[in-house]
Amino acid sequence: MSLFAVAQLLVVLAICLNILAFQCRQRRTIILLLLISCSLVAVHFLLLGYATAAGLLLLSMARLAVGLWTVSKKMMGLFALAALTLTALTFTGWLSLLSCTAVLLSTVASFSEDDRRMRLAFMCAACLWIVHNGIIGSPVAMANDALFLGSNLIGYYRFHIRPKRHLLS
């Protein structure tokens, strides 16, 4: 099996975790599932040779792990600074900026106390990753982020829009 095929298979596993994550209500459960998914996608990017994206996802793993225990804005700032530094050190062009912006949005999400804000920031980040993965030619990674976005939208609807509609009835 080629490295490309292995990389795509890892993302298929991440897809399952991402779909499951956003159907959960608890912030901690969401972040734990995303941490495992993130590790699979990081290896995917390493196998494809995209150092900035892989490095940012490895950093994201640390960020998610810390985010399990705190929503400290100081920690959020530290991880944002680390993402900017890593991007500067591995910079290869505007794709590096695209992945960095996605990770910065995910950083805001990870340290959000409110699951509504967390979901919205993750949705914006997913849109940027879809573009990034389309440009690098990773169809399964694009599907991963599209399903991540879709599952997040469904979860947002289930937990934040539908309950209000029932109250109005």
Backbone bond lengths (Angstrom), bond angles and torsions (degrees), N, CA, C in turn:
res aa  C-N    CA-C-N  psi(-1)  N-CA   C-N-CA  omega(-1)  CA-C   N-CA-C  phi
1 M - - - 1.447 - - 1.520 108.59 -
2 S 1.320 117.50 135.66 1.468 121.86 -178.09 1.522 110.79 -73.53
3 L 1.347 115.57 160.32 1.464 120.56 176.31 1.523 110.85 -59.79
4 F 1.344 116.69 -37.93 1.461 120.91 178.79 1.534 109.78 -60.56
5 A 1.324 117.45 -44.61 1.469 121.49 -179.81 1.533 110.95 -64.61
6 V 1.326 117.00 -41.77 1.467 120.72 177.96 1.526 109.62 -62.58
7 A 1.335 115.95 -43.67 1.463 120.46 179.35 1.529 110.92 -59.46
8 Q 1.316 116.18 -42.23 1.465 120.10 -179.64 1.532 110.65 -67.66
9 L 1.330 117.20 -37.82 1.454 121.50 178.71 1.532 111.61 -63.00
10 L 1.328 116.20 -39.87 1.463 120.11 177.29 1.531 110.85 -59.69
11 V 1.320 115.99 -39.12 1.459 119.68 -179.77 1.530 110.81 -70.20
12 V 1.317 117.96 -32.19 1.469 120.25 175.93 1.533 109.66 -59.86
13 L 1.320 116.82 -42.14 1.463 120.40 177.13 1.529 110.65 -65.01
14 A 1.329 116.36 -40.27 1.465 120.52 178.20 1.529 110.92 -62.81
15 I 1.323 116.76 -36.43 1.468 121.01 178.86 1.528 110.23 -57.37
16 C 1.305 116.34 -46.35 1.475 120.32 -179.39 1.529 110.61 -59.06
17 L 1.310 116.82 -43.59 1.465 120.69 179.77 1.524 111.75 -67.16
18 N 1.330 116.70 -39.38 1.465 120.02 -179.79 1.525 111.78 -65.46
19 I 1.324 116.57 -42.04 1.467 119.88 178.76 1.524 109.70 -62.21
20 L 1.312 115.96 -45.13 1.458 120.68 178.88 1.530 111.56 -62.63
21 A 1.315 117.06 -42.05 1.467 121.40 -175.05 1.527 112.66 -55.48
22 F 1.311 116.89 -49.08 1.461 118.71 -172.95 1.516 113.88 -84.53
23 Q 1.330 116.00 3.47 1.458 118.37 170.35 1.526 110.27 -95.25
24 C 1.322 115.62 0.49 1.458 121.70 175.35 1.529 108.74 -94.02
25 R 1.302 116.68 152.68 1.463 121.09 -179.57 1.530 111.32 -94.65
26 Q 1.318 117.02 -35.32 1.456 120.63 -173.73 1.528 112.31 -74.19
27 R 1.322 115.71 126.37 1.464 122.68 179.90 1.530 111.41 -52.59
28 R 1.319 117.49 -45.09 1.467 122.49 -176.99 1.532 111.18 -62.76
29 T 1.320 118.14 -42.42 1.461 121.66 178.23 1.519 111.04 -64.71
30 I 1.321 115.97 -42.58 1.473 120.86 178.10 1.519 109.94 -58.52
31 I 1.316 116.38 -49.32 1.468 120.66 -176.27 1.528 111.13 -66.27
32 L 1.311 118.15 -39.11 1.472 120.41 179.04 1.529 110.93 -62.87
33 L 1.320 117.57 -44.97 1.468 120.29 178.42 1.529 111.22 -65.24
34 L 1.330 116.82 -38.12 1.466 120.26 177.94 1.526 111.61 -66.93
35 L 1.317 117.22 -32.85 1.462 121.31 177.22 1.527 110.75 -61.65
36 I 1.312 116.92 -45.28 1.463 120.35 178.74 1.534 110.26 -66.20
37 S 1.326 116.36 -44.69 1.464 121.01 178.56 1.529 111.13 -59.85
38 C 1.308 115.75 -43.52 1.468 121.46 -178.65 1.532 111.16 -59.50
39 S 1.329 116.98 -37.79 1.463 119.53 179.78 1.529 110.64 -63.72
40 L 1.323 116.42 -37.85 1.473 120.19 179.29 1.531 111.27 -67.80
41 V 1.318 116.55 -41.17 1.464 120.19 -179.24 1.535 110.57 -71.10
42 A 1.327 117.35 -33.13 1.470 120.42 176.86 1.534 110.40 -61.45
43 V 1.319 116.65 -45.14 1.465 120.46 178.17 1.530 109.73 -64.17
44 H 1.322 117.06 -38.14 1.473 122.36 175.68 1.525 110.54 -53.37
45 F 1.342 116.35 -50.59 1.468 119.77 -179.30 1.528 111.89 -67.43
46 L 1.337 117.80 -35.45 1.471 120.25 175.94 1.523 110.58 -61.17
47 L 1.315 116.32 -44.02 1.466 120.41 -179.88 1.526 111.82 -64.45
48 L 1.338 116.58 -31.57 1.467 120.26 -179.95 1.529 112.65 -86.75
49 G 1.348 117.15 -6.78 1.460 120.49 175.96 1.524 115.24 84.17
50 Y 1.322 118.54 23.37 1.468 121.81 178.39 1.520 108.96 -102.64
51 A 1.339 115.05 90.09 1.460 121.89 -171.43 1.521 113.12 -63.39
52 T 1.332 118.09 -43.76 1.460 119.14 -177.90 1.520 110.26 -62.89
53 A 1.315 117.53 -49.59 1.461 120.81 -179.51 1.533 110.70 -61.22
54 A 1.330 117.38 -43.41 1.467 120.61 179.80 1.526 110.47 -64.10
55 G 1.316 116.48 -46.35 1.466 120.55 179.61 1.518 112.17 -62.09
56 L 1.336 116.40 -41.02 1.465 119.76 179.01 1.522 111.13 -66.44
57 L 1.318 117.33 -34.66 1.465 118.96 177.78 1.529 111.60 -73.90
58 L 1.322 117.83 -33.51 1.469 119.65 173.36 1.527 110.00 -63.42
59 L 1.328 115.87 -41.73 1.460 120.89 174.46 1.530 109.92 -62.52
60 S 1.318 116.91 -39.55 1.467 121.15 178.74 1.524 111.47 -62.17
61 M 1.316 116.47 -34.59 1.462 119.76 176.87 1.527 110.16 -61.48
62 A 1.318 116.23 -45.21 1.466 120.23 177.98 1.526 109.85 -63.59
63 R 1.321 116.57 -42.66 1.464 121.81 179.68 1.528 110.86 -60.77
64 L 1.329 116.51 -45.19 1.461 119.98 179.23 1.527 110.90 -64.25
65 A 1.333 116.85 -39.98 1.472 120.25 178.65 1.528 110.21 -61.64
66 V 1.317 117.14 -45.32 1.466 120.72 177.84 1.532 109.90 -65.95
67 G 1.338 116.06 -38.32 1.461 120.89 179.61 1.519 113.97 -64.35
68 L 1.315 117.09 -18.02 1.466 119.91 173.85 1.524 111.16 -65.46
69 W 1.335 116.03 -28.20 1.461 120.75 -172.07 1.519 114.42 -108.07
70 T 1.334 117.77 -18.86 1.464 119.10 -175.60 1.528 111.00 -151.21
71 V 1.321 115.74 155.87 1.465 122.00 171.13 1.538 109.04 -118.51
72 S 1.313 115.78 26.15 1.464 122.75 -177.39 1.530 111.75 -57.69
73 K 1.319 115.30 128.75 1.471 120.35 177.68 1.538 110.50 -69.38
74 K 1.320 117.38 -26.90 1.471 120.35 175.24 1.531 110.23 -65.09
75 M 1.320 115.99 -43.19 1.470 119.67 177.92 1.528 110.01 -66.19
76 M 1.329 117.03 -38.72 1.459 120.27 176.97 1.530 109.91 -59.12
77 G 1.315 116.46 -45.22 1.466 120.62 178.56 1.519 112.16 -62.84
78 L 1.312 116.68 -39.41 1.465 121.47 178.65 1.531 110.58 -62.76
79 F 1.332 117.23 -44.36 1.461 120.21 179.64 1.528 111.89 -70.64
80 A 1.327 117.12 -32.83 1.469 119.92 175.74 1.533 109.63 -65.48
81 L 1.320 117.03 -43.66 1.463 121.55 177.56 1.529 110.74 -63.07
82 A 1.309 117.14 -40.87 1.471 120.95 178.12 1.532 110.50 -63.29
83 A 1.331 117.40 -40.19 1.469 120.57 178.89 1.525 110.88 -64.54
84 L 1.309 116.62 -42.34 1.472 120.70 178.36 1.530 110.84 -64.48
85 T 1.331 116.48 -41.04 1.464 120.97 179.44 1.532 110.82 -65.33
86 L 1.319 116.21 -46.34 1.467 120.52 179.36 1.522 111.06 -61.26
87 T 1.323 116.24 -40.34 1.464 119.99 178.11 1.525 110.36 -63.28
88 A 1.316 116.74 -43.50 1.471 120.32 179.37 1.531 111.08 -62.42
89 L 1.322 117.13 -39.09 1.468 121.21 -178.00 1.528 113.48 -72.96
90 T 1.329 116.83 -27.58 1.473 120.35 -176.61 1.526 111.70 -113.38
91 F 1.302 117.29 12.38 1.469 122.92 -171.92 1.529 112.00 -55.94
92 T 1.354 114.59 128.56 1.462 120.25 177.13 1.530 112.27 -127.46
93 G 1.307 116.67 1.37 1.466 120.07 -179.84 1.518 111.04 142.40
94 W 1.312 114.90 -163.98 1.464 119.07 -173.71 1.528 113.09 -67.39
95 L 1.331 118.56 -22.11 1.468 119.51 174.27 1.530 110.77 -62.95
96 S 1.320 116.31 -34.61 1.458 120.19 176.18 1.523 110.24 -62.81
97 L 1.336 116.53 -40.70 1.467 120.37 178.64 1.525 111.40 -66.87
98 L 1.317 116.53 -37.45 1.458 121.03 179.12 1.531 110.51 -63.33
99 S 1.324 116.77 -47.76 1.471 119.32 179.84 1.521 111.17 -67.31
100 C 1.328 117.35 -35.11 1.462 120.58 178.25 1.530 110.55 -64.49
101 T 1.317 117.16 -43.91 1.467 120.64 179.55 1.525 110.39 -62.10
102 A 1.329 116.80 -40.89 1.466 120.42 177.42 1.528 110.78 -61.48
103 V 1.325 116.61 -41.56 1.462 120.34 -179.73 1.527 110.71 -69.52
104 L 1.320 118.37 -35.85 1.465 120.34 176.96 1.533 110.88 -63.43
105 L 1.324 116.75 -41.06 1.468 119.72 176.31 1.532 110.95 -64.41
106 S 1.322 116.44 -39.84 1.463 120.29 177.71 1.522 111.59 -66.97
107 T 1.318 116.23 -30.34 1.463 120.58 176.39 1.521 110.27 -65.07
108 V 1.323 116.13 -45.46 1.470 120.04 175.68 1.527 109.48 -58.18
109 A 1.335 116.40 -43.94 1.464 120.85 -179.54 1.533 111.64 -61.05
110 S 1.319 116.00 -46.14 1.466 120.48 -175.25 1.522 113.29 -62.53
111 F 1.326 116.64 -28.30 1.460 120.24 -177.51 1.526 112.11 -106.57
112 S 1.316 115.79 19.52 1.469 120.71 176.36 1.523 109.35 -88.46
113 E 1.326 115.61 130.49 1.457 119.72 177.85 1.523 111.25 -72.08
114 D 1.303 115.83 -35.74 1.459 123.35 -175.79 1.522 110.34 -88.56
115 D 1.330 117.46 127.02 1.461 118.91 -177.81 1.526 111.57 -68.37
116 R 1.332 119.10 -21.94 1.470 121.64 176.80 1.530 109.89 -65.59
117 R 1.321 116.76 -49.98 1.473 120.85 178.43 1.531 110.39 -64.21
118 M 1.331 116.04 -39.69 1.459 120.77 178.96 1.531 110.12 -59.57
119 R 1.323 116.70 -47.73 1.463 120.82 -179.46 1.528 111.67 -62.53
120 L 1.328 118.15 -44.05 1.466 121.38 -178.83 1.533 111.51 -62.96
121 A 1.320 116.88 -43.02 1.469 120.16 179.11 1.527 110.87 -66.42
122 F 1.331 117.49 -40.71 1.466 120.34 176.88 1.535 111.06 -64.45
123 M 1.334 117.47 -34.96 1.464 120.14 178.16 1.534 110.89 -64.52
124 C 1.319 116.72 -43.73 1.471 120.16 178.13 1.525 110.80 -62.74
125 A 1.329 116.33 -42.54 1.469 120.65 178.38 1.524 110.53 -62.19
126 A 1.329 117.38 -41.09 1.465 120.91 -179.89 1.526 111.01 -60.72
127 C 1.323 117.04 -39.22 1.472 120.34 178.38 1.527 110.72 -60.10
128 L 1.330 116.83 -42.19 1.469 120.08 179.09 1.529 111.25 -67.58
129 W 1.335 117.14 -39.43 1.468 119.90 178.32 1.521 111.44 -65.69
130 I 1.333 117.43 -34.64 1.465 119.86 177.60 1.526 109.70 -60.59
131 V 1.328 116.56 -45.44 1.467 120.64 178.39 1.529 110.08 -63.05
132 H 1.325 116.98 -47.99 1.471 122.33 -179.97 1.527 110.55 -55.64
133 N 1.321 116.60 -49.75 1.462 120.68 -175.33 1.524 112.11 -70.87
134 G 1.315 117.33 -27.92 1.460 120.36 173.28 1.514 111.11 -66.96
135 I 1.313 116.48 -41.21 1.465 121.28 -179.01 1.528 111.26 -66.66
136 I 1.348 116.79 -39.43 1.472 118.44 -178.46 1.526 111.89 -82.12
137 G 1.330 117.12 -6.88 1.460 120.41 175.79 1.516 114.75 79.66
138 S 1.321 116.66 38.02 1.466 120.25 177.17 1.525 108.78 -112.32
139 P 1.335 116.59 91.12 1.467 120.14 -174.31 1.524 114.18 -63.22
140 V 1.316 117.29 -35.46 1.456 119.09 -178.84 1.531 110.02 -72.40
141 A 1.329 117.00 -35.78 1.467 119.38 175.89 1.531 110.54 -66.02
142 M 1.332 116.72 -36.15 1.470 119.63 174.70 1.528 110.09 -62.91
143 A 1.314 116.46 -44.60 1.464 120.53 178.43 1.527 110.29 -62.08
144 N 1.324 116.77 -40.48 1.455 121.78 177.98 1.524 110.04 -55.27
145 D 1.311 116.19 -51.68 1.458 119.11 -176.18 1.525 112.13 -72.46
146 A 1.321 117.42 -31.23 1.470 119.96 175.61 1.536 109.96 -66.60
147 L 1.333 116.93 -42.56 1.461 120.33 177.52 1.527 111.65 -69.97
148 F 1.331 117.05 -35.35 1.463 123.29 174.24 1.529 108.40 -57.79
149 L 1.327 115.86 -48.01 1.463 121.69 179.02 1.531 110.39 -63.13
150 G 1.330 116.33 -47.39 1.461 120.15 -179.20 1.523 112.94 -62.37
151 S 1.317 117.08 -44.75 1.454 120.80 178.96 1.523 110.58 -64.01
152 N 1.312 115.76 -39.49 1.458 120.63 178.35 1.535 109.98 -63.65
153 L 1.331 117.18 -42.79 1.469 120.82 177.87 1.529 111.13 -61.62
154 I 1.337 116.64 -43.14 1.467 120.48 178.06 1.534 110.20 -62.33
155 G 1.326 116.13 -45.94 1.463 119.94 178.01 1.521 111.92 -61.40
156 Y 1.316 116.84 -41.90 1.463 121.24 178.41 1.531 109.69 -60.54
157 Y 1.321 116.05 -44.92 1.460 120.63 178.23 1.536 110.51 -61.87
158 R 1.313 116.61 -48.59 1.472 120.79 -177.12 1.518 112.66 -60.86
159 F 1.333 116.74 -40.56 1.458 119.84 -173.00 1.523 114.39 -96.04
160 H 1.336 118.18 -19.93 1.469 118.71 -173.26 1.525 114.90 -125.16
161 I 1.297 118.84 -28.26 1.468 120.05 -178.19 1.524 110.75 -98.57
162 R 1.305 117.93 -51.23 1.466 121.56 -177.72 1.529 112.54 -59.09
163 P 1.338 119.93 -42.41 1.476 118.04 179.07 1.531 112.30 -59.78
164 K 1.324 117.93 -35.70 1.464 120.85 179.76 1.520 109.99 -69.16
165 R 1.329 117.45 -38.40 1.460 121.11 179.45 1.513 110.39 -63.32
166 H 1.339 117.26 -37.09 1.459 121.05 178.86 1.522 110.73 -67.71
167 L 1.319 117.22 -34.92 1.464 121.17 178.92 1.527 111.03 -67.39
168 L 1.325 117.00 -32.49 1.456 121.49 -178.66 1.530 112.40 -77.50
169 S 1.316 117.02 -19.94 1.480 120.97 -177.06 1.508 111.94 -72.97
